[in-house]
Amino acid sequence: MIQPQDMQVFEILEAVEKLPQDQQVTELQKYSNHQALRYVLKWNYDSTIVSVLPEGTPPFNSAQEDGPPRNSLRDYLQLFPTFVKSGVSASMKMLQIEKQFIDMLEHIDTEEANVINLAKDGLLQ
């Protein structure tokens, strides 16, 4: 059986979305230790976290090619301060930030990348 911490963010959100609305918050609380989910939800819903990336989906190669499996989003969590207003992003050029974001999107599951793009723009429902 797959453990909650091993699930992708999009898998958790899909499972929660299928539940009646009054059960969704309770279900999300079961994943309170899922760091990637917390990062994505904070980026989407916390108004104090401001994205430095342009709105919309950047051009990136989303093709699932043969080869090694895609990385997990949790492998890229250390990059999140780069994508929002922070001391880290303030010391970087926008081109560097955008390149790191696109590289991350190309190395994670396509459905996970779609969730990140929605959260970045505050459009995750």
Long-range contacts (C-beta under 8 A, 24 or more apart in sequence): 4-30, 4-31, 4-33, 4-34, 5-33, 5-34, 7-31, 7-34, 8-72, 8-73, 8-109, 8-111, 8-112, 9-34, 9-36, 9-37, 9-40, 9-73, 9-112, 9-115, 10-109, 10-111, 10-112, 10-114, 10-115, 12-37, 13-115, 13-124, 35-74, 35-77, 36-72, 36-73, 36-74, 36-77, 39-77, 39-80, 40-73, 40-115, 40-116, 40-119, 40-124, 41-119, 41-124, 43-80, 43-83, 43-84, 43-119, 43-120, 44-118, 44-119, 44-122, 44-123, 44-124, 45-122, 45-124, 49-84, 49-85, 50-84, 50-85, 51-83, 51-84, 51-85, 51-120, 51-121, 52-83, 52-84, 52-85, 52-89, 52-94, 52-97, 53-83, 53-97, 53-98, 53-101, 53-120, 54-98, 55-120, 55-121, 56-117, 56-121, 57-114, 57-117, 58-98, 58-101, 58-102, 58-105, 58-117, 59-102, 60-102, 60-105, 60-106, 60-113, 61-106, 62-105, 62-106, 62-110, 62-113, 64-110, 70-107, 70-108, 70-109, 70-112, 71-107, 71-108, 72-108, 73-108, 73-112, 73-116, 76-104, 76-107, 76-108, 79-104, 83-120
